[in-house]
Amino acid sequence: MIVIGAKGHAKEVLTILQENGLIQDLVFFDNVTKPKEEMLYNQFRILHTFDGVSEELLRSPIFISAIGNPTAREKIVSRFIQLGGEYTSVIAQNASIGDFDVRIEDGCNIMQNACISNSTCIGKGSIINQRASIHHDSRIGDFCDIGPNASVLGRVHIGNFVSLGAGVIVLPDIKIGNHVVIGAGAVVTKDVNDNVTVVGNPAKPIN
């Protein structure tokens, strides 16, 4: 298995992979780190080129993404799929996920103590961070990043490539567009249009 990324969020994902017994033959990919950085924690190989990725995918096509920027994540995931990779989700054992009408698309990271209620959908390549909660009848779009301790209350619809900072609260029935950034601690009380950054309580646009 290949993990996209070898810094920051990838180190947190590694904890879940270890808990799930998935670290045998695990390798990381990072074409940003210096080539001399050949190993992570002196145990896991770091690939730096797509040629190396192609060779590794022939041995095992499964890969997961573990980089925080939604746009960058989508771009590099598309390249891996073109190379024959199989995009896979990773879910912490202590995440709480409803049993009824829950759909988690390919490539999601569901982190420790996240809570996903019934009648919800988590889009492709999205990250639900530690202790974030997604309440009933809510939909998270593709390649979103829901920050630690964020709360998405009932019947919320969130578009694609959206980042919610730590501790954000989105009130019920809110609709959030595509390519939106919501600053840490914001309380979203009104719908948010595409391509907007909002902050504060109540959340207001800054661009």
C-alpha positions in Angstrom: 0.0 0.0 0.0 1.1 3.5 -0.8 0.3 6.5 1.3 0.3 9.8 -0.5 2.2 12.3 1.7 5.0 11.8 4.2 4.6 14.8 6.5 1.8 16.2 8.7 -1.4 14.4 8.2 0.3 11.3 6.9 1.8 10.8 10.3 -1.6 10.8 11.8 -3.0 8.4 9.2 0.0 6.1 10.0 -1.4 5.7 13.6 -4.7 4.3 12.2 -2.9 2.0 9.7 -0.9 0.6 12.6 -4.0 0.0 14.7 -5.6 -1.8 11.8 -2.6 -3.9 11.1 -1.8 -2.4 7.7 1.8 -1.3 8.0 3.5 -4.4 6.4 5.0 -3.4 3.1 3.7 0.2 3.6 5.5 2.9 1.6 4.9 6.6 1.4 5.0 9.0 -1.6 6.2 12.6 -1.4 7.6 14.4 -4.4 8.1 17.6 -2.4 10.5 16.2 0.2 14.2 16.1 -0.6 15.4 12.9 -2.4 17.8 12.3 0.5 14.8 11.7 2.8 14.6 8.0 1.9 12.8 6.7 5.0 10.1 7.8 7.4 10.9 6.9 11.0 13.7 4.8 9.7 11.2 2.1 8.8 9.1 3.1 5.8 10.4 3.9 2.3 9.6 7.2 0.8 9.1 7.3 -3.0 9.9 10.5 -4.8 9.0 9.9 -8.4 6.0 8.6 -10.3 8.3 6.0 -11.9 8.7 4.5 -8.5 5.0 4.8 -7.9 4.3 2.8 -11.1 6.6 0.0 -10.0 5.0 -0.2 -6.6 1.5 -0.2 -7.9 2.3 -3.2 -9.9 3.0 -5.0 -6.7 0.0 -3.6 -4.8 -2.4 -1.2 -6.5 -4.0 0.0 -3.3 -3.2 3.6 -2.2 -4.6 6.2 0.2 -4.2 9.9 0.3 -2.9 11.8 3.4 -2.3 15.3 2.3 -4.4 18.2 3.7 -4.9 20.6 0.7 -8.1 19.5 -1.1 -7.1 20.7 -4.5 -3.6 19.2 -4.4 -5.1 16.0 -3.0 -7.5 15.7 -6.0 -4.7 16.4 -8.5 -2.3 13.8 -7.2 -5.0 11.2 -6.6 -6.1 11.5 -10.3 -2.5 10.8 -11.3 -2.3 7.7 -9.2 -5.6 6.4 -10.6 -4.2 7.0 -14.1 -1.3 4.8 -13.1 -3.6 2.0 -12.2 -4.0 2.6 -8.5 -7.1 1.7 -6.4 -8.2 4.6 -4.2 -9.0 3.3 -0.7 -10.5 4.8 2.5 -8.9 4.4 5.9 -11.2 4.5 9.0 -10.1 4.6 12.6 -11.4 1.7 14.8 -12.9 4.1 17.3 -14.8 6.2 14.8 -18.5 6.1 15.4 -20.4 5.5 12.1 -24.2 4.9 11.8 -25.5 1.6 10.4 -28.3 3.1 8.3 -28.1 4.9 5.0 -24.5 5.9 5.4 -22.3 6.2 2.3 -18.5 6.7 2.5 -17.0 7.1 -0.9 -13.5 6.0 -2.0 -10.4 7.5 -0.5 -11.8 9.0 2.7 -9.8 9.5 5.9 -12.1 9.0 8.9 -10.0 9.9 11.9 -10.1 8.9 15.6 -13.3 9.6 17.5 -15.0 11.1 14.5 -18.8 10.7 14.6 -20.9 10.1 11.4 -24.6 9.7 12.0 -27.3 7.9 9.9 -28.5 9.2 6.6 -25.2 10.8 5.6 -22.8 10.8 2.7 -19.1 11.5 2.8 -17.7 12.3 -0.7 -14.7 10.9 -2.4 -11.3 11.8 -0.9 -12.6 13.7 2.1 -11.1 13.9 5.5 -13.2 13.8 8.7 -10.7 14.8 11.3 -10.5 13.8 15.0 -13.7 14.3 17.0 -15.5 16.0 14.1 -19.2 15.2 13.9 -21.4 14.8 10.8 -25.1 14.8 11.9 -28.2 13.2 10.2 -29.2 13.9 6.6 -26.0 15.8 5.9 -23.8 15.5 2.8 -20.1 16.3 2.5 -18.8 16.8 -1.0 -15.7 15.4 -2.7 -12.2 16.3 -1.5 -13.4 18.2 1.6 -11.5 18.7 4.9 -13.6 18.8 8.1 -11.3 20.0 10.9 -10.9 18.6 14.4 -13.9 19.1 16.7 -16.0 20.6 13.8 -19.7 20.0 14.0 -21.9 19.7 10.9 -25.5 19.7 12.2 -28.5 18.1 10.5 -29.5 18.5 6.9 -26.3 20.4 5.9 -25.1 20.2 2.3 -21.5 21.0 1.7 -20.0 21.2 -1.8 -16.7 20.0 -3.2 -13.2 21.2 -2.2 -14.4 22.8 1.1 -12.2 23.3 4.2 -13.8 23.6 7.6 -11.3 24.8 10.3 -11.0 23.3 13.8 -14.1 23.8 16.0 -16.3 25.1 13.2 -20.1 24.8 13.8 -22.4 24.6 10.8 -26.1 25.1 11.9 -28.9 22.9 10.5 -30.2 23.3 6.9 -27.2 25.3 5.7 -25.9 25.0 2.2 -22.2 25.6 1.5 -20.9 25.9 -2.1 -17.7 24.7 -3.7 -14.2 25.9 -3.0 -15.2 27.4 0.3 -12.9 28.0 3.3 -14.4 28.4 6.8 -12.0 29.7 9.4 -11.4 27.9 12.7 -14.0 28.5 15.3 -16.6 30.1 12.9 -20.3 29.6 13.4 -22.1 29.3 10.1 -25.6 30.6 10.4 -26.3 31.4 6.7 -25.7 29.7 3.3 -22.3 30.3 1.8 -21.7 30.8 -1.9 -18.9 29.3 -4.0 -15.3 30.5 -3.8 -15.8 32.4 -0.5 -13.8 32.5 2.7 -15.8 33.1 5.9 -14.7 33.7 9.5 -16.2 34.6 12.9 -19.3 34.2 14.9 -21.6 34.6 13.0 -19.4 33.7 10.0 -19.0 36.5 7.5 -17.1 36.7 4.2 -13.6 38.3 4.1 -13.0 38.2 0.3 
